[in-house]
């Protein structure tokens, strides 16, 4: 492995983590003079809790900015010619950075928005297909966590199927399997509350 390849990998993966870790929910709360989302609701900085704490406009802004983390993580390695392995790892690192931000004591969201942002870059038709599933499940269940887990899992299954059926490079599976696995991991407390019947609904501020 030559020096340039290593440099491109370091820039792609390191940049993905640093950008992924930007806590937009916290920064927007400060900008509008609202409560810090870490102090209310689930204590997370992602879109669902920002919606509960700061309302739909701030949540929409935070969600778009968080989504762009995934776009950045997927696009930069491609632009630098880093290859599928580095691209997949960069996306996973961005999801980790979002959920374990180095700027706020390794707290954060659950990784759904950056994962979706990367899906738009990598598999735009799959992204388009899972959007109505995400919102449909939330509409029916009132649980953001259920919508996130179902849509993320469905996207992963679809991408895996495409890769295997079309004989595409298996490096695509780094993202297809890794992203849903991370999101399930970061939702493990939600899963516990769902099983216990104590999960917060999308409009529950407590």
CORHU-V842367 format. One record per pair of residues at least 4 apart in sequence whose ideal C-beta (glycine too) atoms are under 8 Angstrom apart, sorted by the first residue. I is the first residue (numbers start at 1). J is the second residue. If there is no record, write none. Layout:
BEGIN
I:J / I:J
END
This chain:
BEGIN
1:5 / 1:6 / 2:6 / 3:7 / 4:8 / 5:9 / 5:82 / 6:10 / 7:11 / 8:12 / 8:77 / 8:80 / 8:81 / 8:82 / 8:86 / 9:13 / 9:82 / 9:86 / 10:14 / 11:15 / 11:76 / 11:80 / 12:16 / 12:73 / 12:76 / 12:77 / 12:80 / 12:82 / 12:86 / 12:87 / 12:89 / 12:90 / 13:17 / 13:86 / 13:89 / 13:90 / 13:93 / 14:18 / 15:19 / 15:72 / 15:73 / 15:76 / 15:90 / 16:20 / 16:69 / 16:72 / 16:73 / 16:76 / 16:90 / 16:91 / 16:93 / 16:94 / 16:97 / 17:21 / 17:93 / 17:94 / 17:96 / 17:97 / 17:102 / 18:22 / 18:97 / 18:102 / 19:69 / 19:72 / 19:73 / 19:94 / 19:97 / 20:69 / 20:73 / 20:93 / 20:94 / 20:95 / 20:96 / 20:97 / 20:98 / 20:101 / 20:114 / 21:97 / 21:98 / 21:100 / 21:101 / 21:102 / 21:103 / 21:108 / 22:27 / 22:65 / 22:69 / 22:101 / 22:103 / 23:27 / 23:45 / 23:101 / 23:103 / 23:104 / 23:108 / 24:28 / 24:45 / 24:61 / 24:62 / 24:65 / 24:66 / 25:29 / 25:37 / 25:44 / 25:45 / 25:46 / 25:47 / 25:49 / 25:50 / 25:54 / 25:62 / 25:66 / 25:109 / 26:30 / 26:36 / 26:37 / 26:38 / 26:45 / 26:104 / 27:31 / 28:32 / 28:50 / 28:54 / 28:58 / 28:61 / 28:62 / 28:65 / 29:34 / 29:35 / 29:36 / 29:37 / 29:50 / 29:53 / 29:54 / 29:58 / 30:36 / 32:54 / 32:58 / 34:53 / 34:54 / 34:58 / 35:39 / 35:40 / 35:53 / 35:54 / 36:40 / 37:41 / 37:43 / 37:44 / 37:45 / 37:49 / 37:50 / 37:52 / 37:53 / 37:54 / 38:43 / 38:44 / 38:45 / 38:104 / 38:107 / 39:43 / 40:49 / 40:52 / 40:53 / 40:205 / 41:49 / 41:52 / 41:53 / 41:200 / 41:204 / 41:205 / 41:206 / 42:48 / 42:49 / 42:52 / 42:200 / 43:49 / 43:107 / 44:48 / 44:49 / 44:107 / 44:108 / 44:109 / 44:110 / 45:49 / 45:50 / 45:62 / 45:101 / 45:104 / 45:107 / 45:108 / 45:109 / 46:50 / 46:62 / 46:66 / 46:98 / 46:108 / 46:109 / 46:110 / 46:111 / 46:112 / 46:113 / 47:51 / 47:59 / 47:62 / 47:63 / 47:66 / 47:109 / 47:112 / 47:113 / 48:52 / 48:59 / 48:144 / 48:145 / 48:148 / 48:202 / 49:53 / 49:109 / 50:54 / 50:58 / 50:59 / 50:62 / 50:63 / 51:55 / 51:56 / 51:59 / 51:202 / 52:200 / 52:202 / 52:203 / 52:204 / 52:205 / 53:205 / 54:58 / 54:59 / 54:62 / 55:59 / 56:60 / 57:61 / 58:62 / 59:63 / 60:64 / 61:65 / 62:66 / 63:67 / 63:113 / 64:68 / 65:69 / 66:70 / 66:98 / 66:109 / 66:113 / 66:114 / 66:117 / 67:71 / 67:113 / 67:114 / 67:116 / 67:117 / 67:120 / 68:72 / 68:117 / 69:73 / 69:94 / 69:97 / 69:98 / 69:113 / 69:114 / 69:117 / 70:74 / 70:91 / 70:94 / 70:95 / 70:113 / 70:114 / 70:115 / 70:116 / 70:117 / 70:118 / 70:119 / 70:120 / 70:121 / 71:75 / 71:117 / 71:118 / 71:120 / 71:121 / 72:76 / 72:94 / 72:117 / 73:77 / 73:90 / 73:91 / 73:93 / 73:94 / 73:114 / 73:117 / 73:118 / 74:78 / 74:87 / 74:90 / 74:91 / 74:117 / 74:118 / 74:121 / 74:122 / 75:79 / 75:121 / 76:80 / 76:90 / 77:82 / 77:83 / 77:86 / 77:87 / 77:90 / 78:82 / 78:87 / 78:121 / 82:86 / 82:87 / 82:90 / 83:87 / 83:171 / 84:88 / 84:169 / 84:171 / 84:172 / 84:174 / 85:89 / 85:171 / 85:174 / 86:90 / 87:91 / 87:122 / 87:175 / 88:92 / 88:171 / 88:172 / 88:174 / 88:175 / 88:178 / 89:93 / 89:174 / 90:94 / 91:95 / 91:114 / 91:115 / 91:118 / 91:122 / 91:175 / 91:178 / 91:179 / 92:96 / 92:174 / 92:175 / 92:178 / 92:179 / 92:182 / 93:97 / 94:98 / 94:114 / 94:118 / 95:99 / 95:111 / 95:114 / 95:115 / 95:179 / 95:182 / 95:183 / 96:100 / 96:111 / 96:182 / 97:101 / 97:102 / 97:108 / 98:108 / 98:109 / 98:111 / 98:113 / 98:114 / 99:108 / 99:109 / 99:110 / 99:111 / 99:182 / 99:186 / 100:106 / 100:107 / 100:108 / 101:105 / 101:106 / 101:107 / 101:108 / 102:106 / 104:108 / 109:113 / 109:186 / 110:145 / 110:148 / 110:183 / 110:186 / 110:187 / 110:190 / 111:115 / 111:179 / 111:182 / 111:183 / 111:186 / 112:116 / 112:148 / 112:152 / 112:183 / 113:117 / 114:118 / 115:119 / 115:152 / 115:179 / 115:182 / 115:183 / 116:120 / 116:127 / 117:121 / 118:122 / 118:175 / 118:179 / 119:123 / 119:124 / 119:126 / 119:127 / 119:130 / 119:155 / 119:179 / 120:124 / 120:127 / 122:172 / 122:175 / 123:127 / 123:155 / 123:158 / 123:159 / 123:162 / 124:128 / 125:129 / 126:130 / 126:155 / 126:158 / 126:159 / 126:162 / 127:131 / 127:155 / 129:133 / 129:155 / 129:158 / 130:134 / 130:151 / 130:152 / 130:154 / 130:155 / 130:158 / 131:135 / 131:151 / 132:136 / 133:137 / 133:147 / 133:150 / 133:151 / 133:154 / 134:138 / 134:147 / 134:148 / 134:150 / 134:151 / 135:139 / 135:147 / 136:140 / 136:147 / 137:141 / 137:143 / 137:146 / 137:147 / 137:150 / 137:151 / 138:142 / 138:143 / 138:144 / 138:146 / 138:147 / 138:202 / 141:146 / 141:147 / 142:201 / 142:202 / 142:203 / 143:147 / 143:194 / 143:199 / 143:200 / 143:201 / 143:202 / 144:148 / 144:202 / 145:149 / 145:187 / 145:190 / 145:191 / 145:194 / 145:199 / 146:150 / 146:194 / 147:151 / 148:152 / 148:183 / 148:187 / 149:153 / 149:183 / 149:184 / 149:187 / 149:190 / 149:191 / 150:154 / 151:155 / 152:156 / 152:179 / 152:180 / 152:183 / 152:184 / 153:157 / 153:180 / 153:184 / 154:158 / 155:159 / 155:179 / 155:180 / 156:160 / 156:176 / 156:177 / 156:179 / 156:180 / 157:161 / 158:162 / 159:163 / 159:172 / 159:175 / 159:176 / 160:164 / 160:173 / 160:176 / 160:177 / 161:165 / 162:166 / 162:168 / 163:168 / 163:169 / 163:170 / 163:172 / 163:173 / 163:176 / 168:172 / 172:176 / 173:177 / 173:178 / 174:178 / 175:179 / 176:180 / 177:181 / 178:182 / 179:183 / 180:184 / 181:185 / 182:186 / 183:187 / 184:188 / 184:191 / 187:191 / 188:192 / 189:193 / 190:194 / 190:199 / 191:195 / 192:196 / 193:197 / 193:198 / 193:199 / 193:200 / 194:199 / 200:204 / 200:206
END
